[in-house]
Amino acid sequence: MKVSAVIIAYNEEANIGRCIKSLAFADEIIVVDSGSRDNTVKIASAMKAKIFTRGWQGYSRQKNFAIGKAKNEWVLSIDADEEVSSELAGEITRIVISPYEGYFIPRRAFFLGRWINHCGWYPDLQIKLFRRNSGKFDESRQVHESVLLNGKAGTLKNDLFHYSYDNLGQYYSTLNRYTELAAISMKERGRKGRIAEVLLNPPYTFVRMYLFRFGFLDGLAGLFVCLLSSFYNFVKYAKLWELTRKK
C-alpha cells in the first residue's frame, strides 16, 4: 500500500527530525505547521517533507486539514513527538491488500526516563492508519481527538513510540492547557460540574491506575503517572465546576 504520513507541528524542533526519520517507508510526508518560531520548518524541509502553514484551528481541524493534503489512499496520522518503531514500519509495509478501513496501533509512552508498560497507558490503542476517504478526526472534541472511521478496524501488533514529556515542568504546562480544553468540551456537551466528581474522581483514578491497572509495576515513574493523572482529573473537573457557575 502507498502511505501518506501527516504530522501537525508547532515549535517541535526537538522532536520533528526523529519523527520524520522514522517515516522513511512512507511515500509522502506532510507537515502542517502552525507558525513555529523555532527550526521546525527548516528541519522538516531539509528532510524533504511537504510543508503547509496554517494558523491554529484546534487539534482535530489541523489534522483533518493535513489529511486533505494527502494524495495516497492510506494515511498515517502521527504527532511530532511520536516515532514509528522499525517493527511497526515493517508491519505496515507488509500490508498489501487490506480487509479493513483502518488500524488501531499500540502506543508506548516514555516518561521520567523509562517506558510505561502499565497504568492504563499501554497499549493505548488508537486508530492512526486509515484509508483517506474513510476516516477523519472528530471536530467536536477540543482535546484527546480521535478518528471517526467509516468501516471496520484491525489492530497492528507493533508499537508507536510516544515521547510525551521531557520533564515535569512540561507536563504541568500541558496539563493546564489540556484541562482547560477538556472542561470547555464537557460543558459544550452539556456536562454539569459537580463537587462530587471533583472530590471522588481523583482518588478513584489513582486506585484504578495504580492497583487495578498495575501501575506499581512501573516503579517510581508509575507512581508519578498515577498521581499526576489523578491530579489531572481533579483540575479538569474543578475547571468544569467553575465554568458551569460563571454567569
Sequence and secondary structure as in RCSB ss.txt:
>XXXX:A:sequence
MKVSAVIIAYNEEANIGRCIKSLAFADEIIVVDSGSRDNTVKIASAMKAKIFTRGWQGYSRQKNFAIGKAKNEWV
LSIDADEEVSSELAGEITRIVISPYEGYFIPRRAFFLGRWINHCGWYPDLQIKLFRRNSGKFDESRQVHESVLLN
GKAGTLKNDLFHYSYDNLGQYYSTLNRYTELAAISMKERGRKGRIAEVLLNPPYTFVRMYLFRFGFLDGLAGLFV
CLLSSFYNFVKYAKLWELTRKK
>XXXX:A:secstr
  EEEEEEESS TTTHHHHHHTTTT SEEEEEES  SSSHHHHHHHTT EEEE     HHHHHHHHHHH  SSEE
EE  TTEEE HHHHHHHHT  S SSSEEEE EEEEETTEEE STTTSS  EEEEEETTTEEE TT SSS  EEES
S EEE  S EEEE  SSHHHHHHHHHHHHHHHHHHHHHTT    HHHHHHHHHHHHHIIIIIT GGGGHHHHHHH
HHHHHHHHHHHHHHHHHHTT  
